[in-house]
């Protein structure tokens, strides 16, 4: 019988307890470590008494160090363990950052517990697993450019572009639209990707040329 040793790193207590409660019911799954942050995990695995692990379920949006940043440190201790991102984030940038850092699979938290358990066995047996929405984003990313559906700016993103054209700083835009500066930065990244530019000057030029 298989014996898969798991670690779960998740800061949301409801999700964490649901995962622990459901997965621990299966006789082949042994939950050896549960942590609320990367810092807590790294303390638990820092010395020679660290638990043996086959697979880690890892959230991205953790307090302190993010899950993606933590992958490097995990790999120093567990070179062969499978790292599975279990997260709410579905942005292409975060997906590819996680996979490039060493994660083997990427599952959204909307996935049912039964499917997550099935994915764990698939991954442990040498396969990989992507939530359908994530697999679609990856397929779209590698689709020839001319076949991709043209993505357009949302009304909010157009407001942010207008703020840039008007010479406002990120903080001024955030205050004007009553959103956080981090939200503005996230929108700016998406705007750059949609417009295929790399600077505010290029955004402004496209706006003046009527190409938005």
N, C-alpha and C positions, 0 to 999 in steps of 0.2 A: 504494500500500500504506500502511496506517495506520502511524504511528510514535508510540507512546505513551511518554512520558518519565515514569518512576516514581521515587518515593522510598519507602523502607521504614524505618519506625521501630519497632524490636522489640528488647527486651532479652534475650529467650531465645535463646541462640546456636543451638540446634538448629532452632527454628522459623525464625529469621532466615536461616540458611544454606539451609534447605529452600526457602524462598520465593525467595531469590536464585538458587539453582541451577535450580529448575524454571522460573521465569518468564523468566529470561534466555535460555532455550533457544528461545523464540519470536522469530522475526525482527522482529515488530512491536513488541516490548516492549524498551525500553531503560532499564535501571536506572541512574539518574544519581547516586543518593545513598542510602547506607545508614547508619543511625545507631542507637545503642543507647539513646539517651535524647532527651528533648525538648531538653535543654540542648545536646547535641552537634549536633542538627539546627539549632537556632537560630544557633549559631556558624557553621555551614556556609552559611547563607542570609542572613547579616547584611549583606553588602555587595553592591556592584554586580556582582561576579563570580559571584553565586549561579547555580546551574544552572537552566535552564528546566525546569519540571515541569508535567505535565498532571494527575497523580493521585498522591496520597499514601496509602499503607497505614499506618495509625496504630494502635498499641496504646494501651489506656487505662492499664493498670496498670504504668506505667514508674517506675523509680527517680527520685526528685526530682519534677519537675513532671509531672503526669498528662497523658495524651493530650488529655483534654477541656480542661484549662487551656491546653494548647498550641495549640488550634485558633485562638483569638483572634490569637496571634502569627503563625501561619502565614498567616492571612487578610490581615495587614498587608503581606505580601510577595507572596502569590499569591491575588489576588482571584477569579480564574476557575478555579483548580485544583479538582478533585474531591477531597474528603477522605473516605476510607473507613475506618471503624473496624473493626479486625480484632482481636477480643478474646475473652477467656473470660467476661466479665461479661454476664449476661443480665437483670439487675435493671431493672425499668421505669424507675427513677429515672435510672440511668446511660444507658440508651437515649435517653430524652427529653432529658437534659442534653446528650448528644453531638449529637443532631439539632438541638436549639435553638441550639447553639453554632455550627453551620454544617456539620456532617458531612452527606453526602448518602446514605450507605448504612451498614449495620451488619451485619457478618458474624462469625459465631462461628468460633473456631479449630478447631472440630470439622469444619468444611467442608473437603472435599477440595481439593487443590491445583488439580486440573483445573477444579472449579467456581469457585474463586477467580479463576482466569485468565479463565474465561468471564464472570464478574461484572465484571471490569475492562473488558472490551470492551463489555459492555452499558452500563456507566456512562459510558464515554468517548463512546459514541454517543448520549448524552442520556437514557438510562434510569436506573433506580435498582435496587438489589438489597438484599434483606433475607433473611437466613437464615430458613427456615421457622419455626423456634421464635421468632425475633424478630418476624416478621410476625404470628404468632399473638398474641403479647403486645400488640402495637400494636392489633390488631383487638379484643382483649378489653378494652383500656383504653377504647376509644371505644364499646364495646357499651353499650346502655342499662342502667342500674344493675340494674333488676329482672330482666334477662336474665343477669346475671353469676352464675356459680356462687359460692355463699358460701364464702369462704376462711376456714379456721379456723386457730387457733394450733397450732404444733407443740409436742410435749412440751418441747423446749428453751425455746421462747418462753414457755410457761406457767411454767417454772421461773424465768425472768427476771422475769415479771410478779409472781410470788410474792415475789421479792427486792425488787421495787419496793414492793409492799404492806407488806413488813416494814421498809421504810425504809432499805434498803441502798443505798450509793452504787454507781455503775457499777463502780468498782474492786473493791469488796467482792463484788459479784456475780461479776465475772470471776474473782477468787481462789477463791470458793466453788465455782464450776462448772469451774474449771481451764481457762478460755478467755481469750483476749486481750480487753483493754478495747475494741479496735476491733471485735471480733466482737460484743461486747455492744451497742455503738452501732448496728451494722448490724441486729441483731435488733430493737432498740428502734424503728428507723425502720420496719421491716416490721410490727411490732406496732401502731404508730400507724396505718399504712395499713390494716391488716386491721380494726382496731377503729374506724377513721374518727374518730380523736381527735388532739389536738395537744399534749397535756401529760401528765405523770405523774399529775397530780391526776385527770384524766379516766379514765386507766387504772385507778387505784385505785377510783374511783367505780363503774366498770363491774364490777370484781371484786366489790365489796361487794353490788352489785345482782344478781350471778349471771348476768351477760350475756356471759361469756367462753366 
